[in-house]
Amino acid sequence: MPPKSRRSTTSAKANDTLLTAAVELCRLAAECEGRDELVRGLSDALPKNIDADYVALAAAVAGRWSVAAASGRARPLPLELLADALDRDCTVAAAAWVAVPLNERPRQSEALVLHLAGDEDAEEVRTAIEPLAPIIRRVAAVVGRRAADHRRLRRLEAVLEIATEWNRLGEVEPLLVRMAEAATRLLGADRASIFLWDRANHTLVGRPALGAPDGELRIPDDRGVVGEVIGAGQPRRVDAGAEPEAVDRHVDEQLGYKTRTLLCVPLRGRSGELFGAFELINKKDGPFTKEDEDALVELAAHAAVALENAQDRQRLISANRQIADEAAGKVRLIGKSPAIEALRSIIRRVADTELAVLILGENGTGKEVAAQSIHYLSGRRDRPFVAVNCAAIPETLAESELFGHEKGAFTDAREARAGKFELAAGGTLFLDEIGDLSLACQAKLLRVIEERVLVRVGGSNPIGTDVRLLAATNQNLAEMVRQKRFREDLYFRLNVVTVELPPLRGRGEDILLLVDHFLDDFCRRARRNRPAISPEAKKRLVEHFWPGNVRELRNLMERLAYLSTDDRIEADELAFILSPRGEPPALDSDSSLAEATTRFQTEYIRRQIARCGGNMSQAAERLGLHRSNLYRKMRQLGMDTDL
């Protein structure tokens, strides 16, 4: 066979060189994680006859070229050559430079530039590299997409981590600050603000706003880039160098700041309704990119959810506080007697502690009102106040009522149910008539109080409980302990502080104050003017024994407000309910014998007349008096004889 020509040998070597370079470029496409790594690899992958001392990946944003990645000693970019390469969409050379446009898509503003070392001819290098240009473009595109995917993945991981942290914050103001900090850190910006839209006042309220009074910036909702985003509902990127008129310089002057670049995206709620905008200012390494925009849109979506949740929580907290304030306003210990003043003093001292309180007093003295006063003066006032009447719970259901039960725990347990301890979580549990609890339930109650852990009936999982416990009874618990009807250890656990409510008969000066309070309240509900009370009726109210205490007085005033028709209440309209125990009228130990005798006779005659339905002849007969003598006796006692 004839020997090969020099030209064919040279061509074969060139083909081998190109093939080797192509294989190396393919390896780069498979292995490189980013553009910096790609550019360093290109220096070694290019044919050996191409000696470049500087290789750079250049990108043009808004007409300005910058270096995205480079290898070798930095040099000023050949701007005219780069523009020529993009315009002609082919590899070009001039002086010591060669530029390869990386335009997978037409007019894509990226190019690979090489600065040649030594005396190499740029045109020869261009000719040598031209066959590799399509491969270089494809490799750059693959590595670029992979790098973008990795950046997006890292950003999404960061966004999820940030969003998780945001959703733990319950207040709007700290949340706005944390959002701004996270956005500037994630996207490399100098400042960030979240603008909330006050539609009613056509105002955008930006926070945090450094340099503004109280860190808050208020602007009209049609001004600047933020106004554009609110109006159009679309993201907006601005480079002040290319669009100087787009930036509101009045805001810059107000803040003492200069905006160079800006990125703003809308904030939309779960329903899709626009309620604000998320703005970043001055990216630290150039203009904001489409990738930055996508990242901020993602971040804004999580920010919108976190903000809505925080606003919902604040509205609920505000409503709960308002309800608590209204409920607290209705809880009043009315009276000016020394006994009531002493009671108020004790309640104020123990309210904001975690001490267990045992409230003692006769039926109707207001033990639950005292318990509510303790609750609403404590740090738990915004949490539930749950009252349980232990006397009204069947013994077989007491444990289920207090501690809850699981589904199937007993015959009628068709579903799991939380008990009163769980319902009062974080608040106050008031156990009224605690002396009526069974010994078995007392034992379980003691364990829950001491361990602060309960187990539902039929369950096995321990449930932590945090409640302030208040208990009340009208029984003598100490005597019940001696009779083995109440656990001694529970008695001492409950009886850390004792509050004893005085009976109404020992609060003579408070009776008329309570009369005014209840009568005003019930007349307002009945939508009628409040009737006056005659002096005789007032005297009779003060002298009454009040076996039912404040509850009896309240019921009497309610009856009068709804049933009396006159503008004046007389003594004979005070139809007192006699105590089923038949207690005698109260006798003031400070009264003289004559005063005590007069009071007793007055009350006794009234009761006899009431028993006879107002029949004076029958009442006189029961009293062993003649009818005329009864009238005479009543006049002597200052009683109303007009019955």
HUJODA-V374373 format. One record per residue. N is the residue number from 0. SS is DSSP state (hx for helix, st for strand, lp for the rest). PSI is psi in radians with two decimals (NA if undefined). Layout:
n;ss;psi
N;SS;PSI
N;SS;PSI
This chain:
n;ss;psi
0;lp;2.48
1;lp;2.61
2;lp;2.60
3;lp;2.55
4;lp;2.79
5;hx;-0.64
6;hx;-0.73
7;hx;-0.63
8;hx;-0.76
9;hx;-0.73
10;hx;-0.70
11;hx;-0.72
12;hx;-0.69
13;hx;-0.72
14;hx;-0.72
15;hx;-0.72
16;hx;-0.79
17;hx;-0.71
18;hx;-0.75
19;hx;-0.76
20;hx;-0.70
21;hx;-0.75
22;hx;-0.75
23;hx;-0.67
24;hx;-0.69
25;hx;-0.66
26;hx;-0.72
27;hx;-0.73
28;hx;-0.59
29;hx;-0.49
30;hx;-0.52
31;lp;2.38
32;lp;-0.33
33;lp;3.03
34;hx;-0.62
35;hx;-0.79
36;hx;-0.64
37;hx;-0.81
38;hx;-0.73
39;hx;-0.67
40;hx;-0.59
41;hx;-0.58
42;hx;-0.60
43;hx;-0.42
44;hx;-0.41
45;lp;2.71
46;lp;2.56
47;lp;-0.38
48;lp;0.03
49;lp;1.89
50;lp;1.74
51;st;2.25
52;st;-0.05
53;st;2.12
54;st;2.25
55;st;2.56
56;st;1.99
57;st;2.50
58;st;2.49
59;st;2.17
60;st;2.15
61;lp;0.66
62;lp;0.00
63;st;2.26
64;st;2.51
65;st;2.81
66;st;2.10
67;st;-0.58
68;st;2.61
69;st;2.76
70;st;2.27
71;st;-3.05
72;lp;2.19
73;lp;2.50
74;lp;2.73
75;lp;2.43
76;lp;2.49
77;lp;1.53
78;hx;-0.73
79;hx;-0.70
80;hx;-0.72
81;hx;-0.77
82;hx;-0.70
83;hx;-0.72
84;hx;-0.71
85;hx;-0.71
86;hx;-0.73
87;hx;-0.26
88;lp;0.81
89;lp;2.91
90;lp;2.31
91;st;2.80
92;st;2.60
93;st;2.33
94;lp;-2.17
95;lp;0.26
96;st;2.56
97;st;2.34
98;st;2.28
99;st;1.95
100;st;2.33
101;lp;1.12
102;lp;1.37
103;lp;-0.67
104;lp;2.54
105;lp;2.50
106;lp;0.36
107;lp;2.22
108;lp;1.12
109;st;2.60
110;st;2.65
111;st;2.23
112;st;2.46
113;st;2.35
114;st;2.18
115;st;2.48
116;lp;2.71
117;lp;-2.55
118;lp;0.44
119;lp;2.54
120;lp;2.09
121;hx;-0.61
122;hx;-0.68
123;hx;-0.70
124;hx;-0.71
125;hx;-0.74
126;hx;-0.66
127;hx;-0.60
128;hx;-0.29
129;hx;-0.78
130;lp;-0.42
131;lp;-0.16
132;hx;-0.81
133;hx;-0.65
134;hx;-0.73
135;hx;-0.73
136;hx;-0.82
137;hx;-0.73
138;hx;-0.79
139;hx;-0.68
140;hx;-0.77
141;hx;-0.84
142;hx;-0.66
143;hx;-0.76
144;hx;-0.71
145;hx;-0.76
146;hx;-0.70
147;hx;-0.71
148;hx;-0.74
149;hx;-0.75
150;hx;-0.73
151;hx;-0.72
152;hx;-0.79
153;hx;-0.69
154;hx;-0.71
155;hx;-0.72
156;hx;-0.75
157;hx;-0.71
158;hx;-0.76
159;hx;-0.72
160;hx;-0.75
161;hx;-0.78
162;hx;-0.67
163;hx;-0.74
164;hx;-0.74
165;hx;-0.75
166;lp;-0.18
167;lp;-0.26
168;lp;2.33
169;lp;-0.15
170;lp;2.50
171;hx;-0.80
172;hx;-0.92
173;hx;-0.57
174;hx;-0.72
175;hx;-0.72
176;hx;-0.77
177;hx;-0.62
178;hx;-0.80
179;hx;-0.77
180;hx;-0.76
181;hx;-0.71
182;hx;-0.76
183;hx;-0.67
184;hx;-0.76
185;hx;-0.67
186;hx;0.15
187;lp;0.72
188;st;2.90
189;st;-0.73
190;st;2.79
191;st;2.57
192;st;2.58
193;st;2.15
194;st;2.16
195;st;2.40
196;st;2.01
197;st;1.54
198;hx;-0.74
199;hx;-0.64
200;hx;0.14
201;lp;0.81
202;st;2.52
203;st;2.19
204;st;1.93
205;st;2.28
206;st;2.50
207;lp;2.60
208;lp;1.71
209;lp;2.33
210;lp;-0.25
211;lp;2.67
212;hx;2.29
213;hx;0.32
214;hx;0.40
215;lp;2.30
216;st;2.23
217;st;2.17
218;st;2.72
219;st;2.59
220;lp;0.11
221;lp;0.29
222;lp;2.46
223;hx;-2.98
224;hx;-0.68
225;hx;-0.72
226;hx;-0.68
227;hx;-0.78
228;hx;-0.72
229;hx;-0.72
230;hx;-0.75
231;hx;-0.41
232;lp;0.38
233;lp;2.65
234;lp;2.75
235;st;2.27
236;st;2.40
237;st;2.33
238;st;1.95
239;lp;-0.44
240;lp;-0.65
241;lp;-0.50
242;lp;1.21
243;hx;-0.52
244;hx;-0.23
245;hx;-0.42
246;lp;2.31
247;lp;1.73
248;hx;-0.32
249;hx;-0.68
250;hx;-0.72
251;hx;-0.77
252;hx;-0.69
253;hx;-0.63
254;hx;-0.12
255;lp;0.84
256;lp;2.77
257;lp;2.07
258;lp;2.16
259;lp;-0.83
260;st;2.71
261;st;2.47
262;st;2.23
263;st;2.32
264;st;2.67
265;st;2.69
266;st;2.16
267;st;2.46
268;lp;-3.09
269;lp;-0.54
270;lp;-0.06
271;lp;-0.03
272;lp;2.34
273;st;2.20
274;st;0.09
275;st;-2.92
276;st;2.64
277;st;2.12
278;st;2.37
279;st;2.49
280;st;2.38
281;st;1.45
282;st;2.46
283;lp;-0.39
284;lp;0.71
285;lp;-2.97
286;lp;2.77
287;lp;2.48
288;lp;3.00
289;hx;-0.60
290;hx;-0.72
291;hx;-0.72
292;hx;-0.81
293;hx;-0.71
294;hx;-0.72
295;hx;-0.61
296;hx;-0.76
297;hx;-0.79
298;hx;-0.69
299;hx;-0.59
300;hx;-0.76
301;hx;-0.64
302;hx;-0.72
303;hx;-0.75
304;hx;-0.80
305;hx;-0.71
306;hx;-0.77
307;hx;-0.74
308;hx;-0.76
309;hx;-0.71
310;hx;-0.70
311;hx;-0.75
312;hx;-0.74
313;hx;-0.67
314;hx;-0.73
315;hx;-0.75
316;hx;-0.75
317;hx;-0.77
318;hx;-0.69
319;hx;-0.71
320;hx;-0.67
321;hx;-0.75
322;hx;-0.74
323;hx;-0.72
324;hx;-0.73
325;hx;-0.74
326;hx;-0.71
327;hx;-0.62
328;hx;-0.44
329;hx;-0.20
330;lp;1.87
331;lp;2.33
332;lp;1.72
333;lp;2.28
334;lp;2.74
335;lp;0.13
336;lp;2.71
337;hx;-0.62
338;hx;-0.72
339;hx;-0.68
340;hx;-0.71
341;hx;-0.67
342;hx;-0.78
343;hx;-0.73
344;hx;-0.76
345;hx;-0.77
346;hx;-0.75
347;hx;-0.64
348;hx;-0.61
349;hx;-0.23
350;hx;-0.86
351;lp;0.55
352;lp;3.09
353;lp;0.26
354;lp;2.47
355;lp;2.46
356;st;2.29
357;st;2.07
358;st;2.12
359;st;2.68
360;lp;2.79
361;lp;2.88
362;lp;2.36
363;lp;0.06
364;lp;-0.21
365;lp;0.68
366;hx;-0.66
367;hx;-0.61
368;hx;-0.72
369;hx;-0.71
370;hx;-0.74
371;hx;-0.65
372;hx;-0.74
373;hx;-0.78
374;hx;-0.84
375;hx;-0.18
376;lp;0.00
377;lp;3.03
378;lp;-0.09
379;lp;0.21
380;lp;-0.47
381;lp;-0.02
382;lp;3.02
383;lp;2.56
384;st;1.98
385;st;2.12
386;st;2.36
387;st;2.18
388;st;1.76
389;hx;-0.48
390;hx;-0.37
391;hx;-0.04
392;lp;2.19
393;lp;2.49
394;hx;-0.63
395;hx;-0.31
396;hx;0.01
397;hx;-0.80
398;hx;-0.74
399;hx;-0.71
400;hx;-0.74
401;hx;-0.74
402;hx;-0.07
403;lp;3.01
404;st;2.78
405;lp;2.81
406;lp;2.29
407;lp;0.12
408;lp;-0.53
409;lp;-3.14
410;lp;-0.82
411;lp;0.15
412;lp;1.37
413;lp;-0.30
414;lp;2.78
415;lp;2.57
416;st;2.38
417;lp;2.55
418;lp;-3.12
419;hx;-0.59
420;hx;-0.74
421;hx;-0.67
422;hx;-0.49
423;lp;0.24
424;lp;2.22
425;lp;-0.15
426;lp;-2.44
427;st;2.34
428;st;2.12
429;st;2.00
430;st;1.73
431;st;2.61
432;lp;0.84
433;hx;-0.36
434;hx;-0.24
435;hx;0.00
436;lp;2.52
437;lp;2.79
438;hx;-0.63
439;hx;-0.76
440;hx;-0.58
441;hx;-0.71
442;hx;-0.76
443;hx;-0.65
444;hx;-0.76
445;hx;-0.74
446;hx;-0.72
447;hx;-0.71
448;hx;-0.74
449;hx;-0.66
450;hx;-0.24
451;lp;0.58
452;st;2.39
453;st;2.82
454;lp;2.21
455;lp;2.70
456;st;2.21
457;lp;0.04
458;lp;3.07
459;lp;-0.19
460;lp;2.21
461;lp;2.43
462;st;2.10
463;st;2.52
464;lp;2.41
465;lp;1.62
466;lp;2.64
467;st;2.17
468;st;2.21
469;st;2.43
470;st;2.70
471;st;2.68
472;st;2.71
473;lp;0.13
474;lp;2.87
475;lp;1.64
476;hx;-0.60
477;hx;-0.73
478;hx;-0.66
479;hx;-0.61
480;hx;-0.76
481;hx;-0.55
482;lp;0.13
483;lp;0.48
484;lp;-0.12
485;lp;2.38
486;lp;2.30
487;hx;-0.72
488;hx;-0.64
489;hx;-0.65
490;hx;-0.81
491;hx;-0.52
492;hx;-0.62
493;hx;-0.54
494;lp;0.81
495;lp;-0.82
496;st;2.32
497;st;2.28
498;st;2.11
499;st;2.18
500;lp;2.28
501;lp;2.59
502;lp;2.74
503;hx;-0.55
504;hx;-0.31
505;hx;0.16
506;lp;0.90
507;hx;-0.70
508;hx;-0.22
509;hx;-0.24
510;hx;-0.83
511;hx;-0.51
512;hx;-0.72
513;hx;-0.67
514;hx;-0.85
515;hx;-0.77
516;hx;-0.91
517;hx;-0.71
518;hx;-0.71
519;hx;-0.79
520;hx;-0.84
521;hx;-0.57
522;hx;-0.61
523;hx;-0.73
524;hx;-0.64
525;hx;-0.07
526;lp;0.90
527;lp;2.79
528;lp;2.52
529;lp;2.25
530;lp;2.68
531;st;2.83
532;st;2.20
533;lp;2.69
534;hx;-0.68
535;hx;-0.69
536;hx;-0.69
537;hx;-0.74
538;hx;-0.72
539;hx;-0.65
540;hx;-0.74
541;hx;-0.60
542;hx;-0.20
543;lp;2.60
544;lp;-0.49
545;lp;1.12
546;lp;-0.46
547;lp;0.10
548;hx;-2.51
549;hx;-0.59
550;hx;-0.72
551;hx;-0.74
552;hx;-0.73
553;hx;-0.81
554;hx;-0.66
555;hx;-0.76
556;hx;-0.61
557;hx;-0.74
558;hx;-0.74
559;hx;-0.70
560;hx;-0.63
561;hx;-0.49
562;hx;-0.47
563;lp;2.50
564;lp;-0.23
565;lp;2.88
566;lp;0.01
567;st;2.29
568;st;2.15
569;lp;2.92
570;hx;-0.61
571;hx;-0.18
572;hx;-0.14
573;lp;1.45
574;lp;1.52
575;lp;2.58
576;lp;2.14
577;lp;2.46
578;lp;2.34
579;lp;-0.31
580;lp;-0.20
581;lp;0.67
582;lp;2.56
583;lp;2.84
584;lp;2.61
585;lp;2.43
586;lp;2.14
587;lp;2.08
588;lp;-0.29
589;lp;-0.13
590;lp;2.73
591;lp;2.90
592;hx;-0.71
593;hx;-0.74
594;hx;-0.75
595;hx;-0.70
596;hx;-0.76
597;hx;-0.78
598;hx;-0.75
599;hx;-0.81
600;hx;-0.70
601;hx;-0.85
602;hx;-0.64
603;hx;-0.75
604;hx;-0.72
605;hx;-0.73
606;hx;-0.68
607;hx;-0.70
608;hx;-0.69
609;hx;-0.69
610;hx;-0.54
611;lp;0.18
612;lp;0.47
613;lp;0.05
614;lp;1.82
615;hx;-0.62
616;hx;-0.77
617;hx;-0.68
618;hx;-0.72
619;hx;-0.70
620;hx;-0.72
621;hx;-0.53
622;hx;-0.10
623;lp;0.52
624;lp;2.77
625;lp;2.67
626;hx;-0.74
627;hx;-0.62
628;hx;-0.58
629;hx;-0.79
630;hx;-0.72
631;hx;-0.75
632;hx;-0.71
633;hx;-0.67
634;hx;-0.63
635;hx;-0.62
636;lp;-0.04
637;lp;0.38
638;lp;2.70
639;lp;2.14
640;lp;0.01
641;lp;1.04
642;lp;NA
